[in-house]
Amino acid sequence: MTYLTVPLNSLHRRGDFSCGKVQLDNYLHNQVSQDVKRKLSACFILQGENDVIKGFYTLSNDSIPADHLPSEIRKKMPPSYTNLPTTLLGRLAVDKDFAKQGLGELLLLDALKRSYDISDDIGSMAVIVDPLDNNALLFYKKYGFIELPDSGRMFLPMKLVSKLFVT
Ligand SMILES: CC(C)(COP(=O)(O)OP(=O)(O)OC[C@H]1O[C@@H](n2cnc3c(N)ncnc32)[C@H](O)[C@@H]1OP(=O)(O)O)[C@@H](O)C(=O)NCCC(=O)NCCS
């Protein structure tokens, strides 16, 4: 399987990355390596020349309470599942120097492809995102993510993700 991204490694120039959102920049500068070491998240890098980071995203196992789902989806799930397995696309960002060139879309598709592939091995019925602000919410909405009431989270059913990749 070919992906556009590679796992984060120690040569990647994390300190130079700037997407304009301090929280995401600080995460990449200061925390991500520890999270990866502790298996809290996996981080994938869209790299340029000389180990420059053009963009990145993180994935983790997650779950959502079944009663957070819209009723038309919940009623298709077996009632014995109080929590449903999902994949968390925790963070996704593009460096300002490479913004508005379609890389955000490419990163999102790469993340969805990995999430879909993983779901063959470890059950996951949706990809979840936690949009940082309204801009992020609009970005994810454009690609079909649905807002979950009350939690501030958004989700894309794996059934829809599969339509992107199954021919
Ligand atoms: C959101 C982000 C990843 C977009 O990256 P990008 O490479 O500039 O986006 P692309 O060039 O791939 O644009 C893809 C589409 O999304 C739209 N888009 C991009 N940023 C958007 C935003 N902030 N709000 C709404 N739509 C947006 C673009 O207009 C484009 O649609 P179009 O083809 O119809 O014009 C980037 O702006 C970023 O890193 N922001 C800071 C971090 C962040 O908010 N991440 C998301 C939440 S964790």
The ligand as an SDF file (V2000), in Angstrom:
LIG
                    3D

 48 50  0  0  0  0  0  0  0  0999 V2000
   -7.0740   23.5450    7.4860 C   0  0  0  0  0  0  0  0  0  0  0  0
   -5.7500   23.3080    6.7040 C   0  0  0  0  0  0  0  0  0  0  0  0
   -5.2240   21.9140    7.0590 C   0  0  0  0  0  0  0  0  0  0  0  0
   -6.0280   23.4170    5.2150 C   0  0  0  0  0  0  0  0  0  0  0  0
   -4.8240   23.1310    4.5200 O   0  0  0  0  0  0  0  0  0  0  0  0
   -4.5540   23.6830    3.0280 P   0  0  0  0  0  0  0  0  0  0  0  0
   -3.4280   22.8950    2.4740 O   0  0  0  0  0  0  0  0  0  0  0  0
   -4.3990   25.1430    3.0380 O   0  0  0  0  0  0  0  0  0  0  0  0
   -5.9360   23.3130    2.3330 O   0  0  0  0  0  0  0  0  0  0  0  0
   -6.1550   22.8720    0.8060 P   0  0  0  0  0  0  0  0  0  0  0  0
   -5.3560   23.7720   -0.0670 O   0  0  0  0  0  0  0  0  0  0  0  0
   -5.9360   21.4200    0.6760 O   0  0  0  0  0  0  0  0  0  0  0  0
   -7.6820   23.1990    0.6500 O   0  0  0  0  0  0  0  0  0  0  0  0
   -8.6190   22.1720    0.5650 C   0  0  0  0  0  0  0  0  0  0  0  0
   -9.9900   22.7670    0.5720 C   0  0  0  0  0  0  0  0  0  0  0  0
  -10.3400   23.1560    1.8800 O   0  0  0  0  0  0  0  0  0  0  0  0
  -10.7050   24.5340    1.9100 C   0  0  0  0  0  0  0  0  0  0  0  0
  -10.1580   25.1070    3.1250 N   0  0  0  0  0  0  0  0  0  0  0  0
   -8.8640   25.2420    3.4330 C   0  0  0  0  0  0  0  0  0  0  0  0
   -8.7440   25.8180    4.6440 N   0  0  0  0  0  0  0  0  0  0  0  0
  -10.0060   26.0350    5.0790 C   0  0  0  0  0  0  0  0  0  0  0  0
  -10.5380   26.6060    6.2460 C   0  0  0  0  0  0  0  0  0  0  0  0
   -9.7540   27.0750    7.2120 N   0  0  0  0  0  0  0  0  0  0  0  0
  -11.8770   26.6970    6.3530 N   0  0  0  0  0  0  0  0  0  0  0  0
  -12.6760   26.2210    5.3810 C   0  0  0  0  0  0  0  0  0  0  0  0
  -12.2330   25.6650    4.2440 N   0  0  0  0  0  0  0  0  0  0  0  0
  -10.9080   25.5800    4.1060 C   0  0  0  0  0  0  0  0  0  0  0  0
  -10.0480   25.1380    0.6840 C   0  0  0  0  0  0  0  0  0  0  0  0
  -10.7490   26.2840    0.2530 O   0  0  0  0  0  0  0  0  0  0  0  0
  -10.1150   24.0120   -0.3070 C   0  0  0  0  0  0  0  0  0  0  0  0
  -11.3890   23.9380   -0.9280 O   0  0  0  0  0  0  0  0  0  0  0  0
  -11.5660   24.3620   -2.4620 P   0  0  0  0  0  0  0  0  0  0  0  0
  -10.7010   23.3950   -3.2340 O   0  0  0  0  0  0  0  0  0  0  0  0
  -13.0340   24.1550   -2.6790 O   0  0  0  0  0  0  0  0  0  0  0  0
  -11.0950   25.7640   -2.5140 O   0  0  0  0  0  0  0  0  0  0  0  0
   -4.6740   24.3810    7.0650 C   0  0  0  0  0  0  0  0  0  0  0  0
   -5.2260   25.6510    6.8530 O   0  0  0  0  0  0  0  0  0  0  0  0
   -4.1650   24.3090    8.4750 C   0  0  0  0  0  0  0  0  0  0  0  0
   -3.1970   23.6270    8.7420 O   0  0  0  0  0  0  0  0  0  0  0  0
   -4.7920   25.0640    9.3880 N   0  0  0  0  0  0  0  0  0  0  0  0
   -4.3350   25.1170   10.7490 C   0  0  0  0  0  0  0  0  0  0  0  0
   -4.5710   23.8300   11.4770 C   0  0  0  0  0  0  0  0  0  0  0  0
   -6.0250   23.3870   11.5270 C   0  0  0  0  0  0  0  0  0  0  0  0
   -6.9410   24.1700   11.7540 O   0  0  0  0  0  0  0  0  0  0  0  0
   -6.2210   22.0620   11.3190 N   0  0  0  0  0  0  0  0  0  0  0  0
   -7.5330   21.4520   11.3010 C   0  0  0  0  0  0  0  0  0  0  0  0
   -8.0460   21.1080   12.6410 C   0  0  0  0  0  0  0  0  0  0  0  0
   -7.0530   20.1570   13.7100 S   0  0  0  0  0  0  0  0  0  0  0  0
  1  2  1  0
  2  3  1  0
  2  4  1  0
  2 36  1  0
  4  5  1  0
  5  6  1  0
  6  7  2  0
  6  8  1  0
  6  9  1  0
  9 10  1  0
 10 11  2  0
 10 12  1  0
 10 13  1  0
 13 14  1  0
 14 15  1  0
 15 16  1  0
 15 30  1  0
 16 17  1  0
 17 18  1  0
 17 28  1  0
 18 19  1  0
 18 27  1  0
 19 20  2  0
 20 21  1  0
 21 22  1  0
 21 27  2  0
 22 23  1  0
 22 24  2  0
 24 25  1  0
 25 26  2  0
 26 27  1  0
 28 29  1  0
 28 30  1  0
 30 31  1  0
 31 32  1  0
 32 33  2  0
 32 34  1  0
 32 35  1  0
 36 37  1  0
 36 38  1  0
 38 39  2  0
 38 40  1  0
 40 41  1  0
 41 42  1  0
 42 43  1  0
 43 44  2  0
 43 45  1  0
 45 46  1  0
 46 47  1  0
 47 48  1  0
M  END
$$$$
